[in-house]
Structures are given as structure tokens and as C-alpha cells.
């Protein structure tokens, strides 16, 4: 019997020349608790480009060559013997980040626990834009920062993939939102609900914003250190861009050496935060189908709407990653398979 193959976007090595390209791979085989999904669309996220640099090599385990991407929407083709919540023909969306497989492919394997039914009012492209930014925002704002009505949250880079979703979720939770963006995107972030908008081309946010309860760290560099002055005592920083911390290493059961190294990496920000009575932590979002289903309800009732910048055809998936790396997208960048 001939092995069925599929086309997938892979990278072959870490570093400056990861050798990204299409490969013909065997179609994945299912475990008892998994779904085989024919992928209709997959979105790209900044972490996809970061993975290839090797920065997360000690933490994320890929067998090279590895398929890229972790957000998908598509149709279930087959289900494993233990699957009870989905059947062939169901339209689903999912995040499969850190599960050792990729989404920018004709087919993907999705654990039942990571999948949710696609919101009926969204097409596959819109649905594929949601899982990573939705789960990251949910886990950062609701779980880690425990954001409540009446509080203020600072979400820099409001027009990006995370920003456009997180602003809407924070408003849904009843919070006031401050953000930064460039002149051309001020109207966009206001339309999503941002209350205080700093045009970073004209002003430094740390000179304007005050009295915030929480920060979602979305910008690399010294932006997180500068944000400490924006927060009030007792405030919370949840960073998506690092530095990694010892608590993150322990949660992932990493060895003593890596725990020590991550502790060193975050020592400065921890010290600065502690001086102002602020809590710092690093967050890696994890797949969660139940949370995604809750997010799906917000999308179905249009409390939150997808924001999509550009859609690339499957054969231009590498260009989609290059475009995302420029850091100028308004909302999400999606690859459409069919």
C-alpha cells in the first residue's frame, strides 16, 4: 500500500539560514485521542520566526526538518478511537503550538483537547487567525493578570496580531485599555476600544501613561523595563517576549542549569519590578480547546471580531512569514490552503 503524502512548509535547521521550503511528507497517522484535520487556513505568528532562530531550542522540541505554524482551521477527516467530541466533517479551529507538529500543511494532527468547533459566522481564514492570539490574550489577561472590570491594562503595539485581539478582550472584561501605535493606526486601535492611545512616533509612552494595573509585554527590547513606571504598586507584568524566568523553567520541568540560566536572564527585570511592588512573569500560551470554545462564543456574538491584515496563498507561505517579520501588519497574517 502506497503511503499518502502531503505538502508542508518546513525548516531544516536553526540559525541564520533555516532553509525554509515545501516538502512532501507522509500524511500523519492518528493516535487514539487525535483528529486528522484537512487544513483550509493557517495563520502565522511572531513565535514562528523566533523558533527558527533557535532561541527556544532548549524549551521546544522539534524533529528537524519540522513543519512550521501552530494556528489552523479546517475540516476533520478522521478521528481516533477515543475521540468523543468531534466527528468527520466537523469544521474546527485549533492551536497546536508546542505539540511537536505544524499547521502550515495540507493535513495536521490535532489532539481532541486542543480543538474547538469553528464559530459558524467565521470563514476558515478568519477562524485560523484566532487561536494563538486568542489563547495568549485569555491566559495572560484572565488567568495570569486576573484582569477585572474597572482596572486599567497597558497593551503596547495595539495594531499587531496580539494587540488587536487583546484590546477587544480587555474591553469585554470591563477594563480600560492604553496602547501604543503609529499615526496611521490610531483610528484602528480606537475602533477596537482603546481608551488611551499614544502615537509612539510623537511621544514616549512612559511619559504619558500612569496608574495602570497590568501590562501585557508584547514589544522586545527595553519597553518592559520602561513600562514599570506606568504601573501602580501591586501591578502585574505578563510578558510574551521575555526575558524567560525561573518559574517558567520549573513549570516546564526543565533541568537545574536552564532554571538557573532563565533566572539570570530575568534577574534585572525582577529586581526593578520588586522595587516598585510589581509582579513579573513570562507566559507561553498553551493549547486549550475548552478556552478556545469560550473564545468562539465571543466571536459568534461579535463581542470580538477578527482583524486580518493580509492573506497569502499556500504556495507563498514563506512570503507570509517574511511579511510578518517586518513587524508592520495590522492584525493577523493568514495562509489560505484552498
TASULGI-V135416 format. One record per residue. PHI is phi in radians with two decimals (NA if undefined). PSI is psi in whole degrees, 0 to 359 (none if undefined). OMEGA is omega in whole degrees, 0 to 359 (999 if undefined). Layout:
BEGIN
phi = {PHI PHI}
psi = {PSI PSI}
omega = {OMEGA OMEGA}
END
This chain:
BEGIN
phi = {NA -1.33 -1.23 -1.35 -1.99 -2.55 -1.61 -2.53 -1.56 -2.18 -2.16 -1.77 -2.68 -1.52 2.02 -1.23 -2.18 -1.26 1.01 -1.43 -3.06 -1.47 -2.34 -1.62 -2.01 -1.09 -1.10 -1.10 -1.73 -1.61 -1.57 -1.05 -1.79 -2.06 -1.98 -1.71 -1.98 -1.41 -1.37 -1.70 -2.72 -2.45 -1.81 -1.84 -2.31 -0.91 -1.09 -1.07 -1.22 -1.20 -0.99 -1.17 -1.23 1.67 -1.04 -1.76 -0.93 -1.19 -1.90 -1.82 -1.94 -2.03 -1.63 -1.47 -1.15 -2.05 -1.33 -1.48 1.64 -2.40 -1.93 -2.61 -2.42 -3.07 -2.06 -1.20 -1.71 -2.71 -2.18 -1.23 -1.14 -1.68 -1.31 -2.08 -1.63 -2.36 -2.42 -0.99 1.72 -1.21 -1.54 -2.29 -2.37 -2.86 -2.01 -2.08 -1.02 1.18 -1.88 1.47 -2.21 -2.17 -1.90 -1.51 -2.76 -1.21 -2.37 -2.50 -1.67 -2.25 -1.06 -0.93 -1.20 -1.71 -1.68 -2.48 -1.16 -1.13 -0.98 -1.11 -1.49 -1.83 -1.42 -1.13 -1.11 -1.08 -1.12 -1.17 -1.33 -1.64 -0.94 -1.16 -1.21 -1.16 -1.17 -1.08 -1.12 -1.07 -1.23 -1.34 -1.44 -1.37 -1.51 -1.37 -1.56 0.89 -1.16 -2.15 -0.97 1.58 -1.44 -2.05 -2.18 -1.74 -2.12 -1.12 0.98 -1.14 -1.62 -1.39 -1.02 -1.17 -0.99 -1.11 -1.41 -1.11 -1.04 -1.14 -1.16 -1.06 -1.14 -1.05 -1.37 1.59 -1.58 -1.60 -2.14 -1.91 -2.61 -2.09 -2.85 -1.58 -0.86 -1.17 -1.92 -1.04 -1.11 -1.02 -1.20 -1.12 -1.14 -1.45 2.10 -1.09 -1.59 -2.11 -2.04 -1.85 -1.38 -1.17 -1.34 -1.94 -2.45 -1.60 -0.99 -1.22 -1.64 -1.92 -1.54 -2.61 1.27 -1.56 -1.57 -2.60 -2.25 -1.74 -1.34 -2.09 -2.09 -1.23 1.68 -1.61 -1.04 -1.21 -1.07 -1.13 -1.24 -0.99 -1.21 -1.38 -1.56 -1.61 -0.94 1.54 -1.27 -2.23 -1.91 -2.02 -1.74 -1.77 -2.07 1.73 -1.21 -1.13 -2.20 -1.12 -1.07 -1.10 -1.08 -1.16 -1.09 -1.68 0.95 -1.37 -1.25 -1.01 -1.07 -1.16 -1.05 -1.12 -1.09 -1.14 -1.07 -1.14 -1.04 -1.73 -1.06 -1.14 -1.12 -1.07 -1.14 -1.08 -1.14 -1.08 -1.03 -1.81 1.04 -2.09 -1.68 -2.00 -2.64 -1.76 -2.18 -1.91 -1.12 -2.07 -1.04 -2.80 -1.12 -1.16 -1.14 -1.11 -1.13 -1.13 -1.09 -0.99 -1.12 -1.15 -1.29 -1.17 -1.56 1.05 -1.21 -2.25 -2.16 -1.16 -2.08 -2.08 -1.51 -2.54 -2.06 -1.89 -1.19 -0.88 -1.25 -1.97 -1.07 -1.12 -1.11 -1.10 -1.17 -1.10 -1.10 -1.06 -1.11 -1.20 1.29 -2.01 -1.25 -1.73 1.48 -1.68 -1.95 -2.16 -1.87 -1.83 -1.38 -2.06}
psi = {131 134 132 138 168 160 136 150 120 163 147 336 163 154 202 332 81 352 66 135 174 142 152 115 157 140 134 148 152 143 171 330 20 161 143 120 130 116 125 330 150 139 157 150 154 328 333 315 326 322 318 337 338 0 328 13 320 343 318 132 112 146 120 145 143 143 135 162 148 357 132 158 140 197 134 127 325 149 149 166 337 357 130 338 349 157 165 138 344 137 125 164 155 159 128 29 137 21 9 358 172 167 341 76 165 330 151 150 131 123 143 323 345 348 155 155 138 132 133 331 357 143 177 323 313 316 321 339 348 316 309 312 325 311 321 313 317 311 328 310 314 312 306 314 346 48 131 163 137 346 168 132 137 118 90 164 54 340 359 183 308 313 314 327 314 324 314 320 318 319 320 325 356 13 161 144 130 146 169 148 174 166 316 344 7 315 320 309 328 320 335 347 2 134 318 115 123 121 106 346 341 332 155 124 325 347 350 314 143 155 32 149 332 152 133 109 108 355 126 167 211 11 324 318 318 331 342 322 343 335 152 161 140 1 169 131 124 111 135 354 3 177 150 151 170 324 321 316 317 320 330 9 43 163 171 318 312 323 318 314 314 326 318 318 324 6 317 310 322 317 313 319 316 322 331 11 47 142 131 137 155 140 130 115 147 148 141 102 326 317 321 324 322 317 321 322 321 327 322 325 4 27 329 139 143 144 116 130 303 149 126 143 157 317 354 28 324 320 327 319 319 317 316 321 339 341 24 6 144 102 209 155 127 145 127 124 316 none}
omega = {183 177 177 181 177 178 179 175 185 167 190 182 177 174 187 179 186 179 179 177 180 178 172 182 173 177 187 176 188 164 186 186 187 174 168 185 169 188 176 178 178 177 179 183 180 181 179 178 180 181 184 178 183 183 182 184 179 190 183 185 177 168 182 353 184 177 182 172 180 179 180 168 182 185 179 180 187 177 177 188 181 185 181 189 182 177 178 180 178 172 185 168 187 169 181 179 174 178 174 178 184 187 183 186 180 178 177 175 183 174 179 184 182 188 172 177 180 175 188 184 179 171 185 179 179 182 181 182 194 199 184 182 179 181 179 181 180 183 180 188 184 187 188 182 180 185 183 179 178 178 179 179 178 181 181 179 187 183 180 182 178 185 184 178 186 177 182 179 180 178 177 179 176 182 170 187 169 179 173 175 177 187 185 184 182 181 179 185 175 181 179 176 181 183 182 185 177 175 188 177 184 185 173 186 185 177 186 189 179 169 181 181 186 175 170 184 184 186 180 179 186 183 183 177 179 184 183 180 180 185 175 178 184 181 186 171 171 184 176 188 181 1 175 181 184 180 177 179 181 181 180 179 177 185 184 183 181 177 179 182 180 176 177 182 185 187 183 182 178 182 180 181 183 179 181 181 179 180 178 169 178 182 167 180 178 179 180 183 181 177 180 176 177 177 178 178 179 178 181 179 177 171 177 180 178 174 185 181 184 176 179 172 184 184 175 182 178 177 178 178 178 180 179 183 178 175 182 186 174 185 191 174 188 174 181 186 189 999}
END
